[in-house]
Amino acid sequence: MPELPPAFSRTGTTSPFGKLDDWLERTRIESAITEKFVERASAAFQAAGFARKPKAEVVRDIVRVVALWPDEAERMYGEGVRVVVQMINGMSDK
């Protein structure tokens, strides 16, 4: 992948692990699944009182939850990750 300029945090805080310096594999997926993902993620963030969050940031938060476990991810990354955890937990009730 081409070298990108450094990403600056909108909140003024950086990740406890440092800058975003790596990539996960790009994944092709059906457009209907992408639409459902965006719809559910948007609804979860709106219900929590947040503006819509970009798809890539929601995917990043999901990866953090899986890698760190929900409690540690919430502690380290805060409210945005908490919404993702609640979204995933709510799906298990279905």
C-alpha positions as a Markdown table, in Angstrom:
| # | Residue | x | y | z |
|---|---|---|---|---|
| 1 | Met | 0.0 | 0.0 | 0.0 |
| 2 | Pro | 1.2 | 3.6 | -0.6 |
| 3 | Glu | 2.7 | 5.5 | 2.3 |
| 4 | Leu | 0.0 | 7.8 | 3.8 |
| 5 | Pro | 0.6 | 10.9 | 5.8 |
| 6 | Pro | 0.3 | 10.5 | 9.6 |
| 7 | Ala | -3.3 | 10.4 | 10.9 |
| 8 | Phe | -4.2 | 12.9 | 13.6 |
| 9 | Ser | -6.7 | 12.2 | 16.3 |
| 10 | Arg | -9.9 | 14.3 | 16.1 |
| 11 | Thr | -10.3 | 14.0 | 19.9 |
| 12 | Gly | -6.7 | 15.0 | 20.7 |
| 13 | Thr | -5.9 | 11.7 | 22.3 |
| 14 | Thr | -3.9 | 8.9 | 20.7 |
| 15 | Ser | -4.1 | 5.2 | 20.9 |
| 16 | Pro | -2.3 | 3.6 | 23.8 |
| 17 | Phe | -0.5 | 1.4 | 21.2 |
| 18 | Gly | 0.7 | 4.4 | 19.2 |
| 19 | Lys | -0.1 | 5.6 | 15.7 |
| 20 | Leu | -2.2 | 3.6 | 13.2 |
| 21 | Asp | 0.7 | 2.1 | 11.3 |
| 22 | Asp | -0.6 | -1.2 | 9.9 |
| 23 | Trp | -3.4 | -2.6 | 7.7 |
| 24 | Leu | -5.6 | -5.6 | 7.9 |
| 25 | Glu | -6.4 | -7.3 | 4.7 |
| 26 | Arg | -9.0 | -5.7 | 2.4 |
| 27 | Thr | -12.0 | -7.8 | 2.2 |
| 28 | Arg | -14.6 | -8.0 | -0.6 |
| 29 | Ile | -18.1 | -8.4 | 0.7 |
| 30 | Glu | -21.7 | -8.3 | -0.8 |
| 31 | Ser | -23.1 | -4.8 | -1.1 |
| 32 | Ala | -26.3 | -5.9 | 0.8 |
| 33 | Ile | -24.1 | -6.9 | 3.8 |
| 34 | Thr | -22.3 | -3.6 | 3.7 |
| 35 | Glu | -25.7 | -1.8 | 3.6 |
| 36 | Lys | -27.0 | -3.8 | 6.7 |
| 37 | Phe | -23.7 | -3.1 | 8.5 |
| 38 | Val | -23.9 | 0.6 | 7.9 |
| 39 | Glu | -27.6 | 0.7 | 8.9 |
| 40 | Arg | -27.1 | -1.2 | 12.2 |
| 41 | Ala | -23.9 | 0.7 | 13.1 |
| 42 | Ser | -25.5 | 4.1 | 12.3 |
| 43 | Ala | -28.6 | 3.2 | 14.4 |
| 44 | Ala | -26.5 | 2.1 | 17.3 |
| 45 | Phe | -24.4 | 5.3 | 17.3 |
| 46 | Gln | -27.5 | 7.5 | 16.9 |
| 47 | Ala | -29.3 | 5.7 | 19.7 |
| 48 | Ala | -26.2 | 6.4 | 21.9 |
| 49 | Gly | -26.4 | 10.1 | 21.0 |
| 50 | Phe | -23.5 | 10.2 | 18.6 |
| 51 | Ala | -23.3 | 11.4 | 15.0 |
| 52 | Arg | -22.8 | 8.8 | 12.3 |
| 53 | Lys | -19.4 | 7.1 | 12.6 |
| 54 | Pro | -17.5 | 6.2 | 9.4 |
| 55 | Lys | -17.5 | 2.5 | 8.4 |
| 56 | Ala | -13.8 | 2.2 | 8.8 |
| 57 | Glu | -13.9 | 3.5 | 12.3 |
| 58 | Val | -16.6 | 1.0 | 13.3 |
| 59 | Val | -14.6 | -1.8 | 11.8 |
| 60 | Arg | -11.5 | -0.6 | 13.7 |
| 61 | Asp | -13.5 | -0.6 | 16.9 |
| 62 | Ile | -14.8 | -4.1 | 16.3 |
| 63 | Val | -11.2 | -5.4 | 15.7 |
| 64 | Arg | -10.2 | -3.7 | 19.0 |
| 65 | Val | -13.0 | -5.4 | 20.9 |
| 66 | Val | -12.1 | -8.8 | 19.4 |
| 67 | Ala | -8.3 | -8.3 | 20.0 |
| 68 | Leu | -8.5 | -6.8 | 23.5 |
| 69 | Trp | -11.8 | -8.2 | 24.8 |
| 70 | Pro | -14.7 | -5.8 | 25.5 |
| 71 | Asp | -13.8 | -4.6 | 29.0 |
| 72 | Glu | -10.2 | -3.7 | 28.2 |
| 73 | Ala | -11.2 | -2.2 | 24.8 |
| 74 | Glu | -13.8 | 0.0 | 26.5 |
| 75 | Arg | -11.3 | 1.1 | 29.2 |
| 76 | Met | -8.6 | 1.9 | 26.7 |
| 77 | Tyr | -10.7 | 3.5 | 23.9 |
| 78 | Gly | -13.8 | 4.8 | 25.6 |
| 79 | Glu | -17.4 | 5.5 | 24.5 |
| 80 | Gly | -17.1 | 4.7 | 20.8 |
| 81 | Val | -15.9 | 1.2 | 21.6 |
| 82 | Arg | -18.7 | 0.9 | 24.3 |
| 83 | Val | -21.3 | 1.5 | 21.6 |
| 84 | Val | -19.8 | -1.2 | 19.4 |
| 85 | Val | -19.8 | -3.6 | 22.4 |
| 86 | Gln | -23.5 | -2.8 | 23.1 |
| 87 | Met | -24.3 | -3.3 | 19.4 |
| 88 | Ile | -22.6 | -6.7 | 19.4 |
| 89 | Asn | -24.2 | -7.7 | 22.7 |
| 90 | Gly | -27.7 | -6.6 | 21.4 |
| 91 | Met | -27.2 | -8.8 | 18.4 |
| 92 | Ser | -26.7 | -11.9 | 20.6 |
| 93 | Asp | -30.2 | -11.3 | 22.0 |
| 94 | Lys | -31.8 | -11.9 | 18.6 |
